[in-house]
């Protein structure tokens, strides 16, 4: 049995699953150092941002998160600006 979309109770799903980024891809460049996952519980490991995905959403629900990803990026930019102003 294949995976099912976790948002299936919210609205109709697409037939195919999609790789959802665990964090918005726009917040990072090419790679990120992580730890705490089952495959790197204690030591940091650097991985490409494109590999940090999980097949938990169908294509339809994943595409609906584009606006949320854009808002996360806008918020990140504002926080960076605030940090830069405080540092001056």
N, C-alpha and C positions, 0 to 999 in steps of 0.2 A: 504494500500500500504506500503510495506516495505521500509527501508532505502536504498539509493543507494550510491555507492562508489563515493567519491568526485573526484577520479582520473580516472573516466570512460572515459573522453575525451582524455586521454593520451594514453591508450592502453586497450586491452581487459581485462575484469574483470573475476574473479572467481564467481561461483554461490553464495557462502556463504560469509556473512560479517564476519569481525574479529574485536576483541577488540584491538584498537590501543592505546598504552600508550601515555598519553598527554605529558610526558617527557620521555626520554630514561630511562628505568627501571634500567640499569646498573649504573646510576649516584647516586642511592640511595640504602640504605640497605633494611630495612623492612617497614619503615613508613616515612612519611613526614608531616610536619605541613604546612597547607595552609590556605588561605583566599581569598576572592574576587570572589568566585563562587556564583551563585544565592542561593545556599543552605548554604553558610557560608560567607556572604558579608563582615562582619566586624570583627568577632572573629576568631582567629586561631583555627583550629581543626586538630587533628592528625589522619591520615588515612593510611591504608595499601597501599603500592605502587601499588599492584595488582588491587586496586579498582579505580585507576585513569586512566580509559580507556574510550574511546568513540567508538561507532560503526560507524565510518566514512569511513573505508576502507574495501575493500574485502580482502580475504585471499591472493590473488595473489599480490596485491599492497602492503599490509602490509609486506609480506615476502621480498619484494624487498627493504624495508627500513633497512634490517639487516646491510648492509654495512654502511649506514649512522649512525645507532646507534653505531656501532663499532668505527667509526671515531669520534663521539661525546665523547665517552669514552676515546679514545686516547687523544683528545684535553683537556678533563677534567684533565687527568693525567699530561699532560704537564703544564697546568696552576697551578696545585697544586705544582709541582716541582719548578716552577718559584716563586710562593708565598713563599715556604719554603726557597729558596735561598735568597730572599729579606729579609726575617725575621731574617736571621742569622747575 
